[in-house]
Amino acid sequence: MRVKLERTRSSAQRALKGLRFISKSGEATEELWRKVEERFNVLAKDGLLAREDFGECIGMEDSKEFAVCIFDALVRRKERRVSSINREELHEFWLQISDQSFDARLQIFFDM
């Protein structure tokens, strides 16, 4: 039981730490969004960003698997099953993951 609790705690800590990647930047949220939007323009095909490219698009190149988990959680919140999103959906997701509040980050974690 103790091993399971420690594993769960360390998983939660890693997940919450992963969600902090945006807040570590000194840039304003609007400037960060512009960079995400520029990457969307490069990565999107026919106006849709593939699930596999989500991490690169939001600036999580070293954590693509974790970014895919975030993508899946955010899609599930909308009660949809899709493998790609458009610019408006990306912006909506961006607003959720760039929310600095602990509650917002914790909700994403629980959705995962």
N, CA, C and O atoms as CSV, one atom per row, in Angstrom:
chain,resi,resn,atom,element,x,y,z
A,1,MET,N,N,0.829,-1.196,0.000
A,1,MET,CA,C,0.000,0.000,0.000
A,1,MET,C,C,0.866,1.250,0.000
A,1,MET,O,O,0.565,2.218,-0.698
A,2,ARG,N,N,1.941,1.230,0.783
A,2,ARG,CA,C,2.818,2.396,0.880
A,2,ARG,C,C,3.498,2.677,-0.459
A,2,ARG,O,O,3.625,3.833,-0.864
A,3,VAL,N,N,3.934,1.620,-1.142
A,3,VAL,CA,C,4.579,1.787,-2.444
A,3,VAL,C,C,3.614,2.434,-3.424
A,3,VAL,O,O,3.989,3.335,-4.175
A,4,LYS,N,N,2.362,1.969,-3.412
A,4,LYS,CA,C,1.357,2.532,-4.308
A,4,LYS,C,C,1.128,4.010,-4.001
A,4,LYS,O,O,1.021,4.821,-4.921
A,5,LEU,N,N,1.052,4.366,-2.733
A,5,LEU,CA,C,0.854,5.756,-2.343
A,5,LEU,C,C,2.031,6.612,-2.790
A,5,LEU,O,O,1.830,7.714,-3.300
A,6,GLU,N,N,3.260,6.122,-2.607
A,6,GLU,CA,C,4.439,6.876,-3.031
A,6,GLU,C,C,4.456,7.041,-4.540
A,6,GLU,O,O,4.785,8.115,-5.044
A,7,ARG,N,N,4.103,5.982,-5.271
A,7,ARG,CA,C,4.074,6.062,-6.724
A,7,ARG,C,C,3.021,7.065,-7.174
A,7,ARG,O,O,3.268,7.853,-8.088
A,8,THR,N,N,1.854,7.046,-6.546
A,8,THR,CA,C,0.792,7.990,-6.882
A,8,THR,C,C,1.223,9.413,-6.578
A,8,THR,O,O,0.992,10.318,-7.380
A,9,ARG,N,N,1.842,9.615,-5.434
A,9,ARG,CA,C,2.292,10.948,-5.047
A,9,ARG,C,C,3.339,11.456,-6.035
A,9,ARG,O,O,3.278,12.611,-6.456
A,10,SER,N,N,4.306,10.604,-6.412
A,10,SER,CA,C,5.345,11.057,-7.333
A,10,SER,C,C,4.762,11.325,-8.714
A,10,SER,O,O,5.209,12.244,-9.399
A,11,SER,N,N,3.781,10.548,-9.132
A,11,SER,CA,C,3.117,10.799,-10.414
A,11,SER,C,C,2.399,12.135,-10.390
A,11,SER,O,O,2.462,12.901,-11.352
A,12,ALA,N,N,1.722,12.409,-9.294
A,12,ALA,CA,C,1.013,13.684,-9.162
A,12,ALA,C,C,1.991,14.841,-9.171
A,12,ALA,O,O,1.737,15.864,-9.808
A,13,GLN,N,N,3.105,14.693,-8.471
A,13,GLN,CA,C,4.098,15.763,-8.434
A,13,GLN,C,C,4.673,16.017,-9.820
A,13,GLN,O,O,4.833,17.169,-10.222
A,14,ARG,N,N,4.986,14.947,-10.557
A,14,ARG,CA,C,5.525,15.115,-11.918
A,14,ARG,C,C,4.510,15.791,-12.818
A,14,ARG,O,O,4.860,16.671,-13.605
A,15,ALA,N,N,3.254,15.384,-12.706
A,15,ALA,CA,C,2.217,15.966,-13.557
A,15,ALA,C,C,2.034,17.447,-13.270
A,15,ALA,O,O,1.979,18.259,-14.194
A,16,LEU,N,N,1.941,17.803,-11.995
A,16,LEU,CA,C,1.774,19.218,-11.647
A,16,LEU,C,C,3.003,20.026,-12.038
A,16,LEU,O,O,2.883,21.177,-12.457
A,17,LYS,N,N,4.181,19.431,-11.905
A,17,LYS,CA,C,5.407,20.116,-12.318
A,17,LYS,C,C,5.394,20.334,-13.833
A,17,LYS,O,O,5.813,21.384,-14.320
A,18,GLY,N,N,4.914,19.340,-14.564
A,18,GLY,CA,C,4.830,19.470,-16.010
A,18,GLY,C,C,3.904,20.589,-16.439
A,18,GLY,O,O,4.134,21.224,-17.468
A,19,LEU,N,N,2.864,20.838,-15.668
A,19,LEU,CA,C,1.926,21.907,-16.000
A,19,LEU,C,C,2.482,23.288,-15.674
A,19,LEU,O,O,1.881,24.298,-16.040
A,20,ARG,N,N,3.613,23.344,-14.995
A,20,ARG,CA,C,4.213,24.632,-14.652
A,20,ARG,C,C,5.086,25.188,-15.764
A,20,ARG,O,O,5.579,26.309,-15.645
A,21,PHE,N,N,5.293,24.438,-16.844
A,21,PHE,CA,C,6.245,24.854,-17.862
A,21,PHE,C,C,5.935,26.232,-18.423
A,21,PHE,O,O,6.856,26.964,-18.785
A,22,ILE,N,N,4.677,26.600,-18.505
A,22,ILE,CA,C,4.304,27.895,-19.075
A,22,ILE,C,C,4.632,29.022,-18.113
A,22,ILE,O,O,5.103,30.078,-18.536
A,23,SER,N,N,4.395,28.817,-16.846
A,23,SER,CA,C,4.601,29.885,-15.873
A,23,SER,C,C,6.074,30.190,-15.646
A,23,SER,O,O,6.398,31.246,-15.103
A,24,LYS,N,N,6.975,29.301,-16.043
A,24,LYS,CA,C,8.399,29.546,-15.854
A,24,LYS,C,C,8.918,30.592,-16.823
A,24,LYS,O,O,9.962,31.198,-16.579
A,25,SER,N,N,8.226,30.805,-17.884
A,25,SER,CA,C,8.662,31.795,-18.855
A,25,SER,C,C,8.355,33.183,-18.321
A,25,SER,O,O,7.344,33.394,-17.651
A,26,GLY,N,N,9.233,34.123,-18.623
A,26,GLY,CA,C,9.013,35.495,-18.182
A,26,GLY,C,C,8.119,36.261,-19.134
A,26,GLY,O,O,7.806,37.427,-18.893
A,27,GLU,N,N,7.710,35.622,-20.206
A,27,GLU,CA,C,6.908,36.298,-21.219
A,27,GLU,C,C,5.444,36.379,-20.809
A,27,GLU,O,O,4.948,35.567,-20.028
A,28,ALA,N,N,4.781,37.362,-21.350
A,28,ALA,CA,C,3.347,37.524,-21.106
A,28,ALA,C,C,2.584,36.428,-21.843
A,28,ALA,O,O,3.039,35.911,-22.863
A,29,THR,N,N,1.426,36.088,-21.312
A,29,THR,CA,C,0.605,35.039,-21.908
A,29,THR,C,C,0.280,35.337,-23.366
A,29,THR,O,O,0.260,34.425,-24.192
A,30,GLU,N,N,0.025,36.604,-23.695
A,30,GLU,CA,C,-0.313,36.971,-25.074
A,30,GLU,C,C,0.861,36.703,-26.012
A,30,GLU,O,O,0.672,36.221,-27.129
A,31,GLU,N,N,2.075,37.016,-25.554
A,31,GLU,CA,C,3.267,36.769,-26.373
A,31,GLU,C,C,3.492,35.272,-26.555
A,31,GLU,O,O,3.840,34.821,-27.646
A,32,LEU,N,N,3.295,34.513,-25.497
A,32,LEU,CA,C,3.420,33.061,-25.598
A,32,LEU,C,C,2.381,32.504,-26.568
A,32,LEU,O,O,2.683,31.607,-27.355
A,33,TRP,N,N,1.154,33.035,-26.515
A,33,TRP,CA,C,0.114,32.572,-27.432
A,33,TRP,C,C,0.517,32.858,-28.878
A,33,TRP,O,O,0.286,32.026,-29.755
A,34,ARG,N,N,1.113,34.015,-29.139
A,34,ARG,CA,C,1.549,34.334,-30.510
A,34,ARG,C,C,2.549,33.295,-31.013
A,34,ARG,O,O,2.501,32.895,-32.176
A,35,LYS,N,N,3.446,32.863,-30.143
A,35,LYS,CA,C,4.422,31.840,-30.537
A,35,LYS,C,C,3.731,30.504,-30.805
A,35,LYS,O,O,4.077,29.801,-31.754
A,36,VAL,N,N,2.765,30.160,-29.974
A,36,VAL,CA,C,1.993,28.931,-30.181
A,36,VAL,C,C,1.261,29.017,-31.518
A,36,VAL,O,O,1.240,28.058,-32.290
A,37,GLU,N,N,0.670,30.164,-31.775
A,37,GLU,CA,C,-0.067,30.365,-33.023
A,37,GLU,C,C,0.856,30.247,-34.241
A,37,GLU,O,O,0.473,29.672,-35.259
A,38,GLU,N,N,2.060,30.787,-34.133
A,38,GLU,CA,C,3.035,30.666,-35.228
A,38,GLU,C,C,3.391,29.203,-35.472
A,38,GLU,O,O,3.478,28.766,-36.620
A,39,ARG,N,N,3.597,28.447,-34.396
A,39,ARG,CA,C,3.908,27.024,-34.557
A,39,ARG,C,C,2.709,26.279,-35.132
A,39,ARG,O,O,2.877,25.348,-35.920
A,40,PHE,N,N,1.494,26.684,-34.742
A,40,PHE,CA,C,0.289,26.080,-35.310
A,40,PHE,C,C,0.296,26.256,-36.826
A,40,PHE,O,O,0.014,25.313,-37.566
A,41,ASN,N,N,0.618,27.460,-37.285
A,41,ASN,CA,C,0.633,27.739,-38.724
A,41,ASN,C,C,1.605,26.835,-39.468
A,41,ASN,O,O,1.358,26.478,-40.620
A,42,VAL,N,N,2.697,26.464,-38.829
A,42,VAL,CA,C,3.688,25.585,-39.453
A,42,VAL,C,C,3.253,24.120,-39.381
A,42,VAL,O,O,3.400,23.382,-40.355
A,43,LEU,N,N,2.725,23.704,-38.248
A,43,LEU,CA,C,2.429,22.290,-38.004
A,43,LEU,C,C,1.066,21.825,-38.523
A,43,LEU,O,O,0.899,20.650,-38.850
A,44,ALA,N,N,0.108,22.720,-38.599
A,44,ALA,CA,C,-1.261,22.332,-38.972
A,44,ALA,C,C,-1.341,21.952,-40.447
A,44,ALA,O,O,-0.659,22.520,-41.299
A,45,LYS,N,N,-2.185,20.985,-40.711
A,45,LYS,CA,C,-2.470,20.566,-42.086
A,45,LYS,C,C,-3.960,20.745,-42.313
A,45,LYS,O,O,-4.787,20.206,-41.576
A,46,ASP,N,N,-4.287,21.508,-43.340
A,46,ASP,CA,C,-5.687,21.816,-43.646
A,46,ASP,C,C,-6.395,22.468,-42.457
A,46,ASP,O,O,-7.580,22.232,-42.224
A,47,GLY,N,N,-5.660,23.285,-41.712
A,47,GLY,CA,C,-6.246,24.017,-40.596
A,47,GLY,C,C,-6.442,23.213,-39.328
A,47,GLY,O,O,-7.081,23.681,-38.386
A,48,LEU,N,N,-5.892,21.991,-39.294
A,48,LEU,CA,C,-6.041,21.130,-38.119
A,48,LEU,C,C,-4.682,20.697,-37.586
A,48,LEU,O,O,-3.794,20.310,-38.345
A,49,LEU,N,N,-4.541,20.770,-36.283
A,49,LEU,CA,C,-3.316,20.348,-35.606
A,49,LEU,C,C,-3.506,18.924,-35.097
A,49,LEU,O,O,-4.443,18.643,-34.350
A,50,ALA,N,N,-2.619,18.038,-35.504
A,50,ALA,CA,C,-2.699,16.640,-35.075
A,50,ALA,C,C,-2.341,16.503,-33.600
A,50,ALA,O,O,-1.523,17.252,-33.067
A,51,ARG,N,N,-2.960,15.552,-32.973
A,51,ARG,CA,C,-2.728,15.241,-31.558
A,51,ARG,C,C,-1.235,15.056,-31.276
A,51,ARG,O,O,-0.736,15.519,-30.251
A,52,GLU,N,N,-0.523,14.382,-32.179
A,52,GLU,CA,C,0.900,14.105,-32.005
A,52,GLU,C,C,1.753,15.366,-32.060
A,52,GLU,O,O,2.869,15.376,-31.541
A,53,ASP,N,N,1.245,16.434,-32.683
A,53,ASP,CA,C,1.996,17.687,-32.812
A,53,ASP,C,C,1.646,18.698,-31.722
A,53,ASP,O,O,2.235,19.778,-31.671
A,54,PHE,N,N,0.707,18.363,-30.861
A,54,PHE,CA,C,0.249,19.287,-29.828
A,54,PHE,C,C,1.395,19.740,-28.923
A,54,PHE,O,O,1.526,20.931,-28.641
A,55,GLY,N,N,2.221,18.803,-28.471
A,55,GLY,CA,C,3.329,19.136,-27.576
A,55,GLY,C,C,4.299,20.118,-28.199
A,55,GLY,O,O,4.691,21.098,-27.566
A,56,GLU,N,N,4.681,19.862,-29.421
A,56,GLU,CA,C,5.594,20.775,-30.115
A,56,GLU,C,C,4.947,22.138,-30.293
A,56,GLU,O,O,5.607,23.167,-30.149
A,57,CYS,N,N,3.678,22.148,-30.602
A,57,CYS,CA,C,2.968,23.401,-30.839
A,57,CYS,C,C,2.910,24.272,-29.584
A,57,CYS,O,O,3.058,25.491,-29.671
A,58,ILE,N,N,2.699,23.662,-28.430
A,58,ILE,CA,C,2.581,24.463,-27.205
A,58,ILE,C,C,3.923,24.665,-26.506
A,58,ILE,O,O,3.982,25.263,-25.431
A,59,GLY,N,N,4.998,24.169,-27.114
A,59,GLY,CA,C,6.328,24.395,-26.558
A,59,GLY,C,C,6.808,23.326,-25.602
A,59,GLY,O,O,7.697,23.573,-24.787
A,60,MET,N,N,6.226,22.135,-25.692
A,60,MET,CA,C,6.639,21.022,-24.826
A,60,MET,C,C,7.359,19.961,-25.656
A,60,MET,O,O,6.987,18.787,-25.626
A,61,GLU,N,N,8.384,20.372,-26.393
A,61,GLU,CA,C,9.092,19.442,-27.270
A,61,GLU,C,C,9.684,18.259,-26.515
A,61,GLU,O,O,9.691,17.143,-27.034
A,62,ASP,N,N,10.187,18.485,-25.282
A,62,ASP,CA,C,10.822,17.398,-24.535
A,62,ASP,C,C,9.817,16.526,-23.798
A,62,ASP,O,O,10.201,15.503,-23.230
A,63,SER,N,N,8.561,16.894,-23.791
A,63,SER,CA,C,7.544,16.131,-23.053
A,63,SER,C,C,6.346,15.834,-23.945
A,63,SER,O,O,5.201,16.058,-23.553
A,64,LYS,N,N,6.614,15.332,-25.138
A,64,LYS,CA,C,5.518,15.108,-26.090
A,64,LYS,C,C,4.481,14.119,-25.566
A,64,LYS,O,O,3.283,14.308,-25.777
A,65,GLU,N,N,4.933,13.065,-24.883
A,65,GLU,CA,C,3.979,12.080,-24.356
A,65,GLU,C,C,3.073,12.715,-23.307
A,65,GLU,O,O,1.868,12.465,-23.287
A,66,PHE,N,N,3.652,13.529,-22.443
A,66,PHE,CA,C,2.865,14.214,-21.423
A,66,PHE,C,C,1.895,15.190,-22.081
A,66,PHE,O,O,0.749,15.321,-21.650
A,67,ALA,N,N,2.358,15.874,-23.127
A,67,ALA,CA,C,1.499,16.817,-23.842
A,67,ALA,C,C,0.314,16.095,-24.484
A,67,ALA,O,O,-0.795,16.628,-24.513
A,68,VAL,N,N,0.543,14.891,-24.996
A,68,VAL,CA,C,-0.555,14.106,-25.573
A,68,VAL,C,C,-1.571,13.758,-24.487
A,68,VAL,O,O,-2.775,13.756,-24.744
A,69,CYS,N,N,-1.099,13.465,-23.287
A,69,CYS,CA,C,-2.019,13.198,-22.163
A,69,CYS,C,C,-2.853,14.434,-21.842
A,69,CYS,O,O,-4.048,14.329,-21.565
A,70,ILE,N,N,-2.223,15.601,-21.881
A,70,ILE,CA,C,-2.957,16.852,-21.650
A,70,ILE,C,C,-3.992,17.048,-22.750
A,70,ILE,O,O,-5.144,17.380,-22.474
A,71,PHE,N,N,-3.575,16.840,-24.008
A,71,PHE,CA,C,-4.487,16.959,-25.151
A,71,PHE,C,C,-5.706,16.064,-24.936
A,71,PHE,O,O,-6.845,16.514,-25.058
A,72,ASP,N,N,-5.458,14.800,-24.616
A,72,ASP,CA,C,-6.556,13.844,-24.425
A,72,ASP,C,C,-7.487,14.282,-23.297
A,72,ASP,O,O,-8.706,14.164,-23.417
A,73,ALA,N,N,-6.919,14.784,-22.208
A,73,ALA,CA,C,-7.736,15.235,-21.076
A,73,ALA,C,C,-8.613,16.414,-21.474
A,73,ALA,O,O,-9.790,16.463,-21.117
A,74,LEU,N,N,-8.047,17.359,-22.209
A,74,LEU,CA,C,-8.815,18.538,-22.611
A,74,LEU,C,C,-9.905,18.178,-23.622
A,74,LEU,O,O,-10.991,18.757,-23.601
A,75,VAL,N,N,-9.615,17.235,-24.494
A,75,VAL,CA,C,-10.627,16.773,-25.455
A,75,VAL,C,C,-11.758,16.053,-24.718
A,75,VAL,O,O,-12.933,16.247,-25.031
A,76,ARG,N,N,-11.399,15.223,-23.739
A,76,ARG,CA,C,-12.427,14.513,-22.957
A,76,ARG,C,C,-13.339,15.488,-22.225
A,76,ARG,O,O,-14.537,15.237,-22.090
A,77,ARG,N,N,-12.779,16.598,-21.752
A,77,ARG,CA,C,-13.609,17.610,-21.080
A,77,ARG,C,C,-14.733,18.084,-21.987
A,77,ARG,O,O,-15.835,18.381,-21.527
A,78,LYS,N,N,-14.443,18.149,-23.272
A,78,LYS,CA,C,-15.446,18.600,-24.238
A,78,LYS,C,C,-16.337,17.447,-24.694
A,78,LYS,O,O,-17.196,17.606,-25.561
A,79,GLU,N,N,-16.105,16.273,-24.081
A,79,GLU,CA,C,-16.868,15.065,-24.403
A,79,GLU,C,C,-16.802,14.749,-25.891
A,79,GLU,O,O,-17.813,14.471,-26.537
A,80,ARG,N,N,-15.586,14.800,-26.410
A,80,ARG,CA,C,-15.353,14.502,-27.824
A,80,ARG,C,C,-14.231,13.483,-27.933
A,80,ARG,O,O,-13.456,13.284,-26.997
A,81,ARG,N,N,-14.160,12.856,-29.065
A,81,ARG,CA,C,-13.065,11.934,-29.375
A,81,ARG,C,C,-12.522,12.362,-30.728
A,81,ARG,O,O,-13.046,11.973,-31.772
A,82,VAL,N,N,-11.472,13.163,-30.698
A,82,VAL,CA,C,-10.876,13.651,-31.939
A,82,VAL,C,C,-9.364,13.468,-31.880
A,82,VAL,O,O,-8.776,13.355,-30.805
A,83,SER,N,N,-8.753,13.440,-33.053
A,83,SER,CA,C,-7.297,13.307,-33.115
A,83,SER,C,C,-6.644,14.581,-33.637
A,83,SER,O,O,-5.429,14.625,-33.831
A,84,SER,N,N,-7.451,15.621,-33.865
A,84,SER,CA,C,-6.904,16.906,-34.299
A,84,SER,C,C,-7.854,18.021,-33.870
A,84,SER,O,O,-9.043,17.802,-33.639
A,85,ILE,N,N,-7.286,19.229,-33.771
A,85,ILE,CA,C,-8.073,20.393,-33.352
A,85,ILE,C,C,-7.763,21.570,-34.262
A,85,ILE,O,O,-6.704,21.629,-34.886
A,86,ASN,N,N,-8.707,22.508,-34.328
A,86,ASN,CA,C,-8.487,23.715,-35.125
A,86,ASN,C,C,-7.883,24.817,-34.249
A,86,ASN,O,O,-7.658,24.612,-33.056
A,87,ARG,N,N,-7.624,25.972,-34.838
A,87,ARG,CA,C,-6.989,27.085,-34.129
A,87,ARG,C,C,-7.823,27.557,-32.933
A,87,ARG,O,O,-7.273,27.842,-31.869
A,88,GLU,N,N,-9.133,27.639,-33.102
A,88,GLU,CA,C,-9.993,28.103,-32.009
A,88,GLU,C,C,-9.945,27.139,-30.821
A,88,GLU,O,O,-9.878,27.561,-29.667
A,89,GLU,N,N,-9.981,25.842,-31.121
A,89,GLU,CA,C,-9.895,24.848,-30.046
A,89,GLU,C,C,-8.526,24.899,-29.372
A,89,GLU,O,O,-8.420,24.778,-28.152
A,90,LEU,N,N,-7.483,25.078,-30.177
A,90,LEU,CA,C,-6.141,25.210,-29.609
A,90,LEU,C,C,-6.082,26.407,-28.671
A,90,LEU,O,O,-5.502,26.320,-27.588
A,91,HIS,N,N,-6.674,27.518,-29.075
A,91,HIS,CA,C,-6.664,28.706,-28.226
A,91,HIS,C,C,-7.419,28.438,-26.919
A,91,HIS,O,O,-6.977,28.845,-25.844
A,92,GLU,N,N,-8.540,27.765,-27.019
A,92,GLU,CA,C,-9.304,27.408,-25.816
A,92,GLU,C,C,-8.469,26.515,-24.893
A,92,GLU,O,O,-8.438,26.726,-23.681
A,93,PHE,N,N,-7.795,25.521,-25.473
A,93,PHE,CA,C,-6.925,24.646,-24.688
A,93,PHE,C,C,-5.785,25.447,-24.074
A,93,PHE,O,O,-5.425,25.237,-22.916
A,94,TRP,N,N,-5.219,26.364,-24.850
A,94,TRP,CA,C,-4.109,27.189,-24.373
A,94,TRP,C,C,-4.527,28.018,-23.157
A,94,TRP,O,O,-3.779,28.136,-22.186
A,95,LEU,N,N,-5.714,28.580,-23.223
A,95,LEU,CA,C,-6.197,29.373,-22.088
A,95,LEU,C,C,-6.318,28.510,-20.834
A,95,LEU,O,O,-6.042,28.969,-19.725
A,96,GLN,N,N,-6.727,27.269,-21.018
A,96,GLN,CA,C,-6.868,26.370,-19.871
A,96,GLN,C,C,-5.507,25.972,-19.296
A,96,GLN,O,O,-5.325,25.971,-18.079
A,97,ILE,N,N,-4.554,25.635,-20.167
A,97,ILE,CA,C,-3.262,25.181,-19.642
A,97,ILE,C,C,-2.375,26.335,-19.203
A,97,ILE,O,O,-1.429,26.124,-18.444
A,98,SER,N,N,-2.654,27.532,-19.656
A,98,SER,CA,C,-1.843,28.675,-19.221
A,98,SER,C,C,-2.434,29.355,-17.990
A,98,SER,O,O,-1.855,30.307,-17.467
A,99,ASP,N,N,-3.581,28.870,-17.528
A,99,ASP,CA,C,-4.180,29.389,-16.296
A,99,ASP,C,C,-3.234,29.062,-15.140
A,99,ASP,O,O,-2.941,27.894,-14.885
A,100,GLN,N,N,-2.767,30.079,-14.454
A,100,GLN,CA,C,-1.761,29.928,-13.405
A,100,GLN,C,C,-2.320,29.397,-12.085
A,100,GLN,O,O,-1.549,29.048,-11.191
A,101,SER,N,N,-3.622,29.331,-11.949
A,101,SER,CA,C,-4.187,28.941,-10.656
A,101,SER,C,C,-3.950,27.457,-10.362
A,101,SER,O,O,-3.976,26.614,-11.259
A,102,PHE,N,N,-3.726,27.174,-9.116
A,102,PHE,CA,C,-3.510,25.801,-8.675
A,102,PHE,C,C,-4.725,24.942,-8.998
A,102,PHE,O,O,-4.580,23.801,-9.436
A,103,ASP,N,N,-5.925,25.486,-8.782
A,103,ASP,CA,C,-7.159,24.733,-9.037
A,103,ASP,C,C,-7.265,24.307,-10.496
A,103,ASP,O,O,-7.644,23.172,-10.787
A,104,ALA,N,N,-6.932,25.213,-11.413
A,104,ALA,CA,C,-7.009,24.894,-12.841
A,104,ALA,C,C,-6.024,23.784,-13.197
A,104,ALA,O,O,-6.360,22.862,-13.940
A,105,ARG,N,N,-4.817,23.877,-12.668
A,105,ARG,CA,C,-3.798,22.857,-12.948
A,105,ARG,C,C,-4.176,21.522,-12.318
A,105,ARG,O,O,-3.971,20.465,-12.915
A,106,LEU,N,N,-4.717,21.575,-11.136
A,106,LEU,CA,C,-5.139,20.353,-10.466
A,106,LEU,C,C,-6.290,19.694,-11.229
A,106,LEU,O,O,-6.346,18.469,-11.333
A,107,GLN,N,N,-7.198,20.499,-11.758
A,107,GLN,CA,C,-8.312,19.955,-12.533
A,107,GLN,C,C,-7.801,19.241,-13.782
A,107,GLN,O,O,-8.297,18.167,-14.124
A,108,ILE,N,N,-6.817,19.824,-14.466
A,108,ILE,CA,C,-6.231,19.156,-15.635
A,108,ILE,C,C,-5.618,17.830,-15.204
A,108,ILE,O,O,-5.791,16.813,-15.875
A,109,PHE,N,N,-4.907,17.845,-14.091
A,109,PHE,CA,C,-4.298,16.616,-13.586
A,109,PHE,C,C,-5.358,15.546,-13.349
A,109,PHE,O,O,-5.188,14.404,-13.777
A,110,PHE,N,N,-6.454,15.902,-12.671
A,110,PHE,CA,C,-7.497,14.921,-12.399
A,110,PHE,C,C,-8.196,14.476,-13.679
A,110,PHE,O,O,-8.651,13.336,-13.769
A,111,ASP,N,N,-8.286,15.352,-14.657
A,111,ASP,CA,C,-8.879,14.968,-15.935
A,111,ASP,C,C,-8.003,13.968,-16.684
A,111,ASP,O,O,-8.478,13.186,-17.507
A,112,MET,N,N,-6.719,14.018,-16.375
A,112,MET,CA,C,-5.799,13.086,-17.036
A,112,MET,C,C,-6.004,11.690,-16.478
A,112,MET,O,O,-5.327,10.752,-16.899
